[in-house]
Amino acid sequence: MSNTLTRAVAGTLRDTLLLVARVFTQVTAVRPPGEPRPDQTLYYANHSSHGDFMLLWATLPPPLRRNTRPVAGRDYWLASPLRRFVGEKVFCAVMIRRDSSQPGPSPVDQIVEVLGEGSSLIFFPEGTRNTGDAVLQPFRSGLFHIATACPGVRLVPAWIDGIRDVLPKGAYVPVPRKCTVYYGPAIRPQPGEDKDAFIVRARQALLDLKPVG
């Protein structure tokens, strides 16, 4: 398949998936005043479904969406030719290794490199999907290391509400259910703030966006 045809197929599939996501979820965004902004941003969100980033993506204005890439686990997205095509060509995902025993660069180094190229990113600091009863899993330390390595990049929390009911684990056919993405104010590490304190604060900033009930 030529590069031109590949881009055309990927673009058509991307638009189709976004349309399907909007139809099944009627997704809306709730934002603080002044948002969204065109500044380079790392959106960090809760993670309960492979469709999470699609909803966040769908709530971004087209100019911001075009420059925003999801961070995804390569163990899942490179597991088959179809997933590889969707992950790499349709979503332009940053494929990271989630198992430290696998060879290759560290996820933080990969993300810092992509941010250095100017892209915005969608990042899930829990590290893997939350399929249990916990409201939010513990954050891994990567968010702190990314924030300190890229101080000019805004960190914006985003709570994705409802997607677990649309595409639960093991399901292939979505179920209609209204969803909302709640965006919070941008945060940044404070002078002298250590890793543990920052992670606690960043996690709480995300939890504070979860709607009551």
Biotite code that builds the C-alpha atoms (Angstrom):
import biotite.structure as struc

atoms = struc.array([
    struc.Atom([0.000, 0.000, 0.000], chain_id="A", res_id=1, res_name="MET", atom_name="CA", element="C"),
    struc.Atom([1.442, 3.385, -1.010], chain_id="A", res_id=2, res_name="SER", atom_name="CA", element="C"),
    struc.Atom([2.032, 6.102, 1.571], chain_id="A", res_id=3, res_name="ASN", atom_name="CA", element="C"),
    struc.Atom([-0.673, 8.248, -0.005], chain_id="A", res_id=4, res_name="THR", atom_name="CA", element="C"),
    struc.Atom([-3.233, 5.446, 0.117], chain_id="A", res_id=5, res_name="LEU", atom_name="CA", element="C"),
    struc.Atom([-2.194, 4.523, 3.656], chain_id="A", res_id=6, res_name="THR", atom_name="CA", element="C"),
    struc.Atom([-2.759, 8.101, 4.837], chain_id="A", res_id=7, res_name="ARG", atom_name="CA", element="C"),
    struc.Atom([-6.123, 8.237, 3.083], chain_id="A", res_id=8, res_name="ALA", atom_name="CA", element="C"),
    struc.Atom([-7.325, 4.960, 4.611], chain_id="A", res_id=9, res_name="VAL", atom_name="CA", element="C"),
    struc.Atom([-6.026, 5.946, 8.054], chain_id="A", res_id=10, res_name="ALA", atom_name="CA", element="C"),
    struc.Atom([-7.699, 9.348, 7.866], chain_id="A", res_id=11, res_name="GLY", atom_name="CA", element="C"),
    struc.Atom([-11.038, 7.860, 6.813], chain_id="A", res_id=12, res_name="THR", atom_name="CA", element="C"),
    struc.Atom([-10.898, 5.264, 9.595], chain_id="A", res_id=13, res_name="LEU", atom_name="CA", element="C"),
    struc.Atom([-9.954, 7.925, 12.137], chain_id="A", res_id=14, res_name="ARG", atom_name="CA", element="C"),
    struc.Atom([-12.921, 10.102, 11.171], chain_id="A", res_id=15, res_name="ASP", atom_name="CA", element="C"),
    struc.Atom([-15.233, 7.078, 11.243], chain_id="A", res_id=16, res_name="THR", atom_name="CA", element="C"),
    struc.Atom([-14.128, 6.013, 14.714], chain_id="A", res_id=17, res_name="LEU", atom_name="CA", element="C"),
    struc.Atom([-14.548, 9.542, 16.038], chain_id="A", res_id=18, res_name="LEU", atom_name="CA", element="C"),
    struc.Atom([-18.059, 9.676, 14.563], chain_id="A", res_id=19, res_name="LEU", atom_name="CA", element="C"),
    struc.Atom([-18.947, 6.324, 16.138], chain_id="A", res_id=20, res_name="VAL", atom_name="CA", element="C"),
    struc.Atom([-17.575, 7.481, 19.491], chain_id="A", res_id=21, res_name="ALA", atom_name="CA", element="C"),
    struc.Atom([-19.685, 10.633, 19.365], chain_id="A", res_id=22, res_name="ARG", atom_name="CA", element="C"),
    struc.Atom([-22.839, 8.783, 18.285], chain_id="A", res_id=23, res_name="VAL", atom_name="CA", element="C"),
    struc.Atom([-22.599, 6.144, 21.011], chain_id="A", res_id=24, res_name="PHE", atom_name="CA", element="C"),
    struc.Atom([-21.515, 8.469, 23.828], chain_id="A", res_id=25, res_name="THR", atom_name="CA", element="C"),
    struc.Atom([-22.844, 11.936, 22.931], chain_id="A", res_id=26, res_name="GLN", atom_name="CA", element="C"),
    struc.Atom([-19.647, 13.018, 24.656], chain_id="A", res_id=27, res_name="VAL", atom_name="CA", element="C"),
    struc.Atom([-19.442, 16.547, 26.030], chain_id="A", res_id=28, res_name="THR", atom_name="CA", element="C"),
    struc.Atom([-16.677, 18.465, 27.774], chain_id="A", res_id=29, res_name="ALA", atom_name="CA", element="C"),
    struc.Atom([-16.746, 20.493, 30.984], chain_id="A", res_id=30, res_name="VAL", atom_name="CA", element="C"),
    struc.Atom([-13.811, 22.891, 31.208], chain_id="A", res_id=31, res_name="ARG", atom_name="CA", element="C"),
    struc.Atom([-12.563, 25.638, 33.516], chain_id="A", res_id=32, res_name="PRO", atom_name="CA", element="C"),
    struc.Atom([-12.578, 29.218, 32.158], chain_id="A", res_id=33, res_name="PRO", atom_name="CA", element="C"),
    struc.Atom([-9.968, 29.882, 29.506], chain_id="A", res_id=34, res_name="GLY", atom_name="CA", element="C"),
    struc.Atom([-9.790, 26.311, 28.275], chain_id="A", res_id=35, res_name="GLU", atom_name="CA", element="C"),
    struc.Atom([-8.941, 24.797, 25.889], chain_id="A", res_id=36, res_name="PRO", atom_name="CA", element="C"),
    struc.Atom([-5.718, 26.623, 25.096], chain_id="A", res_id=37, res_name="ARG", atom_name="CA", element="C"),
    struc.Atom([-3.429, 26.037, 22.115], chain_id="A", res_id=38, res_name="PRO", atom_name="CA", element="C"),
    struc.Atom([-0.344, 25.627, 24.333], chain_id="A", res_id=39, res_name="ASP", atom_name="CA", element="C"),
    struc.Atom([1.491, 22.315, 24.296], chain_id="A", res_id=40, res_name="GLN", atom_name="CA", element="C"),
    struc.Atom([-0.242, 20.090, 26.840], chain_id="A", res_id=41, res_name="THR", atom_name="CA", element="C"),
    struc.Atom([0.009, 16.680, 28.441], chain_id="A", res_id=42, res_name="LEU", atom_name="CA", element="C"),
    struc.Atom([-3.537, 15.621, 29.306], chain_id="A", res_id=43, res_name="TYR", atom_name="CA", element="C"),
    struc.Atom([-3.447, 13.004, 32.055], chain_id="A", res_id=44, res_name="TYR", atom_name="CA", element="C"),
    struc.Atom([-6.589, 10.963, 32.623], chain_id="A", res_id=45, res_name="ALA", atom_name="CA", element="C"),
    struc.Atom([-8.158, 7.993, 34.351], chain_id="A", res_id=46, res_name="ASN", atom_name="CA", element="C"),
    struc.Atom([-8.029, 4.754, 32.392], chain_id="A", res_id=47, res_name="HIS", atom_name="CA", element="C"),
    struc.Atom([-10.815, 2.170, 32.351], chain_id="A", res_id=48, res_name="SER", atom_name="CA", element="C"),
    struc.Atom([-11.215, 1.308, 28.653], chain_id="A", res_id=49, res_name="SER", atom_name="CA", element="C"),
    struc.Atom([-9.291, 1.167, 25.387], chain_id="A", res_id=50, res_name="HIS", atom_name="CA", element="C"),
    struc.Atom([-11.717, 3.849, 24.205], chain_id="A", res_id=51, res_name="GLY", atom_name="CA", element="C"),
    struc.Atom([-10.686, 6.412, 26.819], chain_id="A", res_id=52, res_name="ASP", atom_name="CA", element="C"),
    struc.Atom([-8.415, 8.499, 24.656], chain_id="A", res_id=53, res_name="PHE", atom_name="CA", element="C"),
    struc.Atom([-11.008, 8.578, 21.852], chain_id="A", res_id=54, res_name="MET", atom_name="CA", element="C"),
    struc.Atom([-13.427, 10.480, 24.078], chain_id="A", res_id=55, res_name="LEU", atom_name="CA", element="C"),
    struc.Atom([-10.809, 12.963, 25.189], chain_id="A", res_id=56, res_name="LEU", atom_name="CA", element="C"),
    struc.Atom([-9.666, 13.330, 21.586], chain_id="A", res_id=57, res_name="TRP", atom_name="CA", element="C"),
    struc.Atom([-13.263, 13.874, 20.445], chain_id="A", res_id=58, res_name="ALA", atom_name="CA", element="C"),
    struc.Atom([-13.702, 16.822, 22.825], chain_id="A", res_id=59, res_name="THR", atom_name="CA", element="C"),
    struc.Atom([-10.643, 18.688, 21.519], chain_id="A", res_id=60, res_name="LEU", atom_name="CA", element="C"),
    struc.Atom([-11.057, 21.294, 18.760], chain_id="A", res_id=61, res_name="PRO", atom_name="CA", element="C"),
    struc.Atom([-9.709, 19.948, 15.438], chain_id="A", res_id=62, res_name="PRO", atom_name="CA", element="C"),
    struc.Atom([-6.506, 22.072, 15.449], chain_id="A", res_id=63, res_name="PRO", atom_name="CA", element="C"),
    struc.Atom([-5.592, 20.747, 18.909], chain_id="A", res_id=64, res_name="LEU", atom_name="CA", element="C"),
    struc.Atom([-6.623, 17.185, 18.077], chain_id="A", res_id=65, res_name="ARG", atom_name="CA", element="C"),
    struc.Atom([-4.328, 17.111, 15.067], chain_id="A", res_id=66, res_name="ARG", atom_name="CA", element="C"),
    struc.Atom([-1.343, 17.815, 17.317], chain_id="A", res_id=67, res_name="ASN", atom_name="CA", element="C"),
    struc.Atom([-2.374, 15.513, 20.186], chain_id="A", res_id=68, res_name="THR", atom_name="CA", element="C"),
    struc.Atom([-1.207, 11.895, 20.314], chain_id="A", res_id=69, res_name="ARG", atom_name="CA", element="C"),
    struc.Atom([-2.202, 9.157, 22.765], chain_id="A", res_id=70, res_name="PRO", atom_name="CA", element="C"),
    struc.Atom([0.420, 7.259, 24.736], chain_id="A", res_id=71, res_name="VAL", atom_name="CA", element="C"),
    struc.Atom([-0.346, 3.541, 24.424], chain_id="A", res_id=72, res_name="ALA", atom_name="CA", element="C"),
    struc.Atom([1.078, 0.206, 25.545], chain_id="A", res_id=73, res_name="GLY", atom_name="CA", element="C"),
    struc.Atom([2.912, -1.436, 22.701], chain_id="A", res_id=74, res_name="ARG", atom_name="CA", element="C"),
    struc.Atom([2.244, -4.925, 24.115], chain_id="A", res_id=75, res_name="ASP", atom_name="CA", element="C"),
    struc.Atom([-1.435, -4.447, 23.238], chain_id="A", res_id=76, res_name="TYR", atom_name="CA", element="C"),
    struc.Atom([-1.312, -2.287, 20.133], chain_id="A", res_id=77, res_name="TRP", atom_name="CA", element="C"),
    struc.Atom([1.456, -4.208, 18.372], chain_id="A", res_id=78, res_name="LEU", atom_name="CA", element="C"),
    struc.Atom([-0.079, -7.617, 19.070], chain_id="A", res_id=79, res_name="ALA", atom_name="CA", element="C"),
    struc.Atom([-1.592, -7.966, 15.580], chain_id="A", res_id=80, res_name="SER", atom_name="CA", element="C"),
    struc.Atom([-1.218, -6.296, 12.167], chain_id="A", res_id=81, res_name="PRO", atom_name="CA", element="C"),
    struc.Atom([-4.647, -4.647, 12.465], chain_id="A", res_id=82, res_name="LEU", atom_name="CA", element="C"),
    struc.Atom([-3.941, -3.203, 15.919], chain_id="A", res_id=83, res_name="ARG", atom_name="CA", element="C"),
    struc.Atom([-0.541, -2.019, 14.724], chain_id="A", res_id=84, res_name="ARG", atom_name="CA", element="C"),
    struc.Atom([-2.104, -0.220, 11.772], chain_id="A", res_id=85, res_name="PHE", atom_name="CA", element="C"),
    struc.Atom([-4.760, 1.423, 13.940], chain_id="A", res_id=86, res_name="VAL", atom_name="CA", element="C"),
    struc.Atom([-2.305, 2.381, 16.661], chain_id="A", res_id=87, res_name="GLY", atom_name="CA", element="C"),
    struc.Atom([0.488, 3.643, 14.456], chain_id="A", res_id=88, res_name="GLU", atom_name="CA", element="C"),
    struc.Atom([-1.287, 4.993, 11.366], chain_id="A", res_id=89, res_name="LYS", atom_name="CA", element="C"),
    struc.Atom([-4.783, 5.919, 12.553], chain_id="A", res_id=90, res_name="VAL", atom_name="CA", element="C"),
    struc.Atom([-4.050, 7.268, 16.038], chain_id="A", res_id=91, res_name="PHE", atom_name="CA", element="C"),
    struc.Atom([-0.315, 8.046, 15.617], chain_id="A", res_id=92, res_name="CYS", atom_name="CA", element="C"),
    struc.Atom([0.112, 6.687, 19.143], chain_id="A", res_id=93, res_name="ALA", atom_name="CA", element="C"),
    struc.Atom([3.366, 6.831, 21.070], chain_id="A", res_id=94, res_name="VAL", atom_name="CA", element="C"),
    struc.Atom([4.017, 3.153, 21.713], chain_id="A", res_id=95, res_name="MET", atom_name="CA", element="C"),
    struc.Atom([5.692, 2.545, 25.060], chain_id="A", res_id=96, res_name="ILE", atom_name="CA", element="C"),
    struc.Atom([6.741, -0.624, 26.827], chain_id="A", res_id=97, res_name="ARG", atom_name="CA", element="C"),
    struc.Atom([4.878, -1.220, 30.066], chain_id="A", res_id=98, res_name="ARG", atom_name="CA", element="C"),
    struc.Atom([7.087, -4.117, 31.179], chain_id="A", res_id=99, res_name="ASP", atom_name="CA", element="C"),
    struc.Atom([10.550, -3.023, 32.294], chain_id="A", res_id=100, res_name="SER", atom_name="CA", element="C"),
    struc.Atom([11.923, -6.430, 31.327], chain_id="A", res_id=101, res_name="SER", atom_name="CA", element="C"),
    struc.Atom([11.275, -5.666, 27.649], chain_id="A", res_id=102, res_name="GLN", atom_name="CA", element="C"),
    struc.Atom([14.124, -4.161, 25.620], chain_id="A", res_id=103, res_name="PRO", atom_name="CA", element="C"),
    struc.Atom([14.022, -0.588, 24.396], chain_id="A", res_id=104, res_name="GLY", atom_name="CA", element="C"),
    struc.Atom([14.047, 2.982, 25.684], chain_id="A", res_id=105, res_name="PRO", atom_name="CA", element="C"),
    struc.Atom([12.248, 3.870, 28.889], chain_id="A", res_id=106, res_name="SER", atom_name="CA", element="C"),
    struc.Atom([8.679, 5.173, 28.531], chain_id="A", res_id=107, res_name="PRO", atom_name="CA", element="C"),
    struc.Atom([9.666, 8.483, 30.136], chain_id="A", res_id=108, res_name="VAL", atom_name="CA", element="C"),
    struc.Atom([12.503, 8.976, 27.641], chain_id="A", res_id=109, res_name="ASP", atom_name="CA", element="C"),
    struc.Atom([10.153, 8.230, 24.735], chain_id="A", res_id=110, res_name="GLN", atom_name="CA", element="C"),
    struc.Atom([7.509, 10.657, 25.992], chain_id="A", res_id=111, res_name="ILE", atom_name="CA", element="C"),
    struc.Atom([10.034, 13.411, 26.705], chain_id="A", res_id=112, res_name="VAL", atom_name="CA", element="C"),
    struc.Atom([11.437, 12.989, 23.185], chain_id="A", res_id=113, res_name="GLU", atom_name="CA", element="C"),
    struc.Atom([7.978, 13.311, 21.588], chain_id="A", res_id=114, res_name="VAL", atom_name="CA", element="C"),
    struc.Atom([7.157, 16.349, 23.716], chain_id="A", res_id=115, res_name="LEU", atom_name="CA", element="C"),
    struc.Atom([10.453, 17.834, 22.588], chain_id="A", res_id=116, res_name="GLY", atom_name="CA", element="C"),
    struc.Atom([9.196, 17.542, 19.005], chain_id="A", res_id=117, res_name="GLU", atom_name="CA", element="C"),
    struc.Atom([6.175, 19.716, 19.861], chain_id="A", res_id=118, res_name="GLY", atom_name="CA", element="C"),
    struc.Atom([3.296, 17.246, 20.113], chain_id="A", res_id=119, res_name="SER", atom_name="CA", element="C"),
    struc.Atom([0.715, 17.308, 22.884], chain_id="A", res_id=120, res_name="SER", atom_name="CA", element="C"),
    struc.Atom([-0.075, 13.956, 24.498], chain_id="A", res_id=121, res_name="LEU", atom_name="CA", element="C"),
    struc.Atom([-2.811, 11.977, 26.247], chain_id="A", res_id=122, res_name="ILE", atom_name="CA", element="C"),
    struc.Atom([-1.271, 10.034, 29.123], chain_id="A", res_id=123, res_name="PHE", atom_name="CA", element="C"),
    struc.Atom([-2.633, 7.517, 31.637], chain_id="A", res_id=124, res_name="PHE", atom_name="CA", element="C"),
    struc.Atom([-0.531, 7.663, 34.821], chain_id="A", res_id=125, res_name="PRO", atom_name="CA", element="C"),
    struc.Atom([-2.191, 4.562, 36.308], chain_id="A", res_id=126, res_name="GLU", atom_name="CA", element="C"),
    struc.Atom([-0.157, 2.626, 33.748], chain_id="A", res_id=127, res_name="GLY", atom_name="CA", element="C"),
    struc.Atom([-2.854, 0.100, 32.892], chain_id="A", res_id=128, res_name="THR", atom_name="CA", element="C"),
    struc.Atom([-6.640, -0.050, 32.683], chain_id="A", res_id=129, res_name="ARG", atom_name="CA", element="C"),
    struc.Atom([-8.567, 0.042, 35.922], chain_id="A", res_id=130, res_name="ASN", atom_name="CA", element="C"),
    struc.Atom([-10.896, -2.963, 35.736], chain_id="A", res_id=131, res_name="THR", atom_name="CA", element="C"),
    struc.Atom([-11.382, -3.364, 39.491], chain_id="A", res_id=132, res_name="GLY", atom_name="CA", element="C"),
    struc.Atom([-13.479, -1.647, 42.122], chain_id="A", res_id=133, res_name="ASP", atom_name="CA", element="C"),
    struc.Atom([-10.996, 1.101, 43.009], chain_id="A", res_id=134, res_name="ALA", atom_name="CA", element="C"),
    struc.Atom([-12.057, 4.569, 41.889], chain_id="A", res_id=135, res_name="VAL", atom_name="CA", element="C"),
    struc.Atom([-8.523, 5.311, 40.720], chain_id="A", res_id=136, res_name="LEU", atom_name="CA", element="C"),
    struc.Atom([-5.423, 3.141, 40.842], chain_id="A", res_id=137, res_name="GLN", atom_name="CA", element="C"),
    struc.Atom([-2.137, 4.462, 42.280], chain_id="A", res_id=138, res_name="PRO", atom_name="CA", element="C"),
    struc.Atom([-0.151, 6.656, 39.914], chain_id="A", res_id=139, res_name="PHE", atom_name="CA", element="C"),
    struc.Atom([3.228, 5.527, 38.666], chain_id="A", res_id=140, res_name="ARG", atom_name="CA", element="C"),
    struc.Atom([6.102, 7.976, 38.990], chain_id="A", res_id=141, res_name="SER", atom_name="CA", element="C"),
    struc.Atom([6.403, 8.737, 35.269], chain_id="A", res_id=142, res_name="GLY", atom_name="CA", element="C"),
    struc.Atom([4.199, 11.823, 35.449], chain_id="A", res_id=143, res_name="LEU", atom_name="CA", element="C"),
    struc.Atom([6.624, 13.489, 37.866], chain_id="A", res_id=144, res_name="PHE", atom_name="CA", element="C"),
    struc.Atom([9.669, 12.717, 35.744], chain_id="A", res_id=145, res_name="HIS", atom_name="CA", element="C"),
    struc.Atom([7.950, 13.983, 32.601], chain_id="A", res_id=146, res_name="ILE", atom_name="CA", element="C"),
    struc.Atom([6.829, 17.158, 34.357], chain_id="A", res_id=147, res_name="ALA", atom_name="CA", element="C"),
    struc.Atom([10.305, 17.949, 35.651], chain_id="A", res_id=148, res_name="THR", atom_name="CA", element="C"),
    struc.Atom([11.956, 17.155, 32.303], chain_id="A", res_id=149, res_name="ALA", atom_name="CA", element="C"),
    struc.Atom([9.467, 19.291, 30.331], chain_id="A", res_id=150, res_name="CYS", atom_name="CA", element="C"),
    struc.Atom([8.626, 22.302, 32.537], chain_id="A", res_id=151, res_name="PRO", atom_name="CA", element="C"),
    struc.Atom([7.144, 24.243, 29.615], chain_id="A", res_id=152, res_name="GLY", atom_name="CA", element="C"),
    struc.Atom([4.446, 21.632, 28.937], chain_id="A", res_id=153, res_name="VAL", atom_name="CA", element="C"),
    struc.Atom([1.120, 22.153, 30.708], chain_id="A", res_id=154, res_name="ARG", atom_name="CA", element="C"),
    struc.Atom([-0.240, 19.220, 32.731], chain_id="A", res_id=155, res_name="LEU", atom_name="CA", element="C"),
    struc.Atom([-4.032, 19.146, 32.523], chain_id="A", res_id=156, res_name="VAL", atom_name="CA", element="C"),
    struc.Atom([-6.079, 16.551, 34.461], chain_id="A", res_id=157, res_name="PRO", atom_name="CA", element="C"),
    struc.Atom([-9.102, 15.096, 32.660], chain_id="A", res_id=158, res_name="ALA", atom_name="CA", element="C"),
    struc.Atom([-11.678, 12.778, 34.231], chain_id="A", res_id=159, res_name="TRP", atom_name="CA", element="C"),
    struc.Atom([-13.397, 10.561, 31.642], chain_id="A", res_id=160, res_name="ILE", atom_name="CA", element="C"),
    struc.Atom([-16.826, 9.602, 32.962], chain_id="A", res_id=161, res_name="ASP", atom_name="CA", element="C"),
    struc.Atom([-19.064, 6.826, 31.624], chain_id="A", res_id=162, res_name="GLY", atom_name="CA", element="C"),
    struc.Atom([-16.821, 5.039, 29.132], chain_id="A", res_id=163, res_name="ILE", atom_name="CA", element="C"),
    struc.Atom([-16.560, 1.856, 31.223], chain_id="A", res_id=164, res_name="ARG", atom_name="CA", element="C"),
    struc.Atom([-20.268, 1.247, 30.622], chain_id="A", res_id=165, res_name="ASP", atom_name="CA", element="C"),
    struc.Atom([-19.910, 1.894, 26.886], chain_id="A", res_id=166, res_name="VAL", atom_name="CA", element="C"),
    struc.Atom([-17.049, -0.515, 26.238], chain_id="A", res_id=167, res_name="LEU", atom_name="CA", element="C"),
    struc.Atom([-16.475, -2.793, 29.254], chain_id="A", res_id=168, res_name="PRO", atom_name="CA", element="C"),
    struc.Atom([-13.537, -5.161, 29.390], chain_id="A", res_id=169, res_name="LYS", atom_name="CA", element="C"),
    struc.Atom([-13.929, -7.998, 26.890], chain_id="A", res_id=170, res_name="GLY", atom_name="CA", element="C"),
    struc.Atom([-16.657, -6.255, 24.877], chain_id="A", res_id=171, res_name="ALA", atom_name="CA", element="C"),
    struc.Atom([-16.332, -5.557, 21.155], chain_id="A", res_id=172, res_name="TYR", atom_name="CA", element="C"),
    struc.Atom([-19.674, -3.870, 20.510], chain_id="A", res_id=173, res_name="VAL", atom_name="CA", element="C"),
    struc.Atom([-20.232, -0.508, 22.268], chain_id="A", res_id=174, res_name="PRO", atom_name="CA", element="C"),
    struc.Atom([-23.394, 0.211, 24.235], chain_id="A", res_id=175, res_name="VAL", atom_name="CA", element="C"),
    struc.Atom([-24.898, 3.731, 23.984], chain_id="A", res_id=176, res_name="PRO", atom_name="CA", element="C"),
    struc.Atom([-24.274, 5.727, 27.138], chain_id="A", res_id=177, res_name="ARG", atom_name="CA", element="C"),
    struc.Atom([-23.795, 9.471, 27.616], chain_id="A", res_id=178, res_name="LYS", atom_name="CA", element="C"),
    struc.Atom([-20.237, 10.361, 28.598], chain_id="A", res_id=179, res_name="CYS", atom_name="CA", element="C"),
    struc.Atom([-18.525, 13.503, 29.805], chain_id="A", res_id=180, res_name="THR", atom_name="CA", element="C"),
    struc.Atom([-14.889, 14.586, 29.998], chain_id="A", res_id=181, res_name="VAL", atom_name="CA", element="C"),
    struc.Atom([-14.220, 16.910, 32.934], chain_id="A", res_id=182, res_name="TYR", atom_name="CA", element="C"),
    struc.Atom([-11.089, 19.015, 32.514], chain_id="A", res_id=183, res_name="TYR", atom_name="CA", element="C"),
    struc.Atom([-9.354, 20.681, 35.443], chain_id="A", res_id=184, res_name="GLY", atom_name="CA", element="C"),
    struc.Atom([-6.912, 23.575, 35.774], chain_id="A", res_id=185, res_name="PRO", atom_name="CA", element="C"),
    struc.Atom([-3.344, 22.910, 34.683], chain_id="A", res_id=186, res_name="ALA", atom_name="CA", element="C"),
    struc.Atom([-0.873, 21.944, 37.392], chain_id="A", res_id=187, res_name="ILE", atom_name="CA", element="C"),
    struc.Atom([2.915, 21.976, 37.585], chain_id="A", res_id=188, res_name="ARG", atom_name="CA", element="C"),
    struc.Atom([5.535, 20.850, 40.099], chain_id="A", res_id=189, res_name="PRO", atom_name="CA", element="C"),
    struc.Atom([6.078, 23.391, 42.847], chain_id="A", res_id=190, res_name="GLN", atom_name="CA", element="C"),
    struc.Atom([9.565, 24.575, 43.861], chain_id="A", res_id=191, res_name="PRO", atom_name="CA", element="C"),
    struc.Atom([11.107, 22.016, 46.163], chain_id="A", res_id=192, res_name="GLY", atom_name="CA", element="C"),
    struc.Atom([8.231, 19.544, 45.764], chain_id="A", res_id=193, res_name="GLU", atom_name="CA", element="C"),
    struc.Atom([9.449, 15.955, 45.803], chain_id="A", res_id=194, res_name="ASP", atom_name="CA", element="C"),
    struc.Atom([8.143, 13.100, 43.676], chain_id="A", res_id=195, res_name="LYS", atom_name="CA", element="C"),
    struc.Atom([5.801, 11.578, 46.233], chain_id="A", res_id=196, res_name="ASP", atom_name="CA", element="C"),
    struc.Atom([4.179, 14.896, 47.151], chain_id="A", res_id=197, res_name="ALA", atom_name="CA", element="C"),
    struc.Atom([3.671, 15.814, 43.504], chain_id="A", res_id=198, res_name="PHE", atom_name="CA", element="C"),
    struc.Atom([2.135, 12.436, 42.635], chain_id="A", res_id=199, res_name="ILE", atom_name="CA", element="C"),
    struc.Atom([-0.295, 12.705, 45.561], chain_id="A", res_id=200, res_name="VAL", atom_name="CA", element="C"),
    struc.Atom([-1.316, 16.218, 44.483], chain_id="A", res_id=201, res_name="ARG", atom_name="CA", element="C"),
    struc.Atom([-1.649, 15.305, 40.803], chain_id="A", res_id=202, res_name="ALA", atom_name="CA", element="C"),
    struc.Atom([-3.765, 12.261, 41.625], chain_id="A", res_id=203, res_name="ARG", atom_name="CA", element="C"),
    struc.Atom([-6.006, 14.315, 43.899], chain_id="A", res_id=204, res_name="GLN", atom_name="CA", element="C"),
    struc.Atom([-6.430, 16.957, 41.185], chain_id="A", res_id=205, res_name="ALA", atom_name="CA", element="C"),
    struc.Atom([-7.823, 14.213, 38.943], chain_id="A", res_id=206, res_name="LEU", atom_name="CA", element="C"),
    struc.Atom([-10.033, 12.713, 41.643], chain_id="A", res_id=207, res_name="LEU", atom_name="CA", element="C"),
    struc.Atom([-11.477, 16.169, 42.381], chain_id="A", res_id=208, res_name="ASP", atom_name="CA", element="C"),
    struc.Atom([-12.969, 16.166, 38.865], chain_id="A", res_id=209, res_name="LEU", atom_name="CA", element="C"),
    struc.Atom([-14.968, 12.979, 39.352], chain_id="A", res_id=210, res_name="LYS", atom_name="CA", element="C"),
    struc.Atom([-18.674, 13.854, 39.534], chain_id="A", res_id=211, res_name="PRO", atom_name="CA", element="C"),
    struc.Atom([-20.414, 12.996, 42.787], chain_id="A", res_id=212, res_name="VAL", atom_name="CA", element="C"),
    struc.Atom([-22.401, 9.782, 42.470], chain_id="A", res_id=213, res_name="GLY", atom_name="CA", element="C"),
])
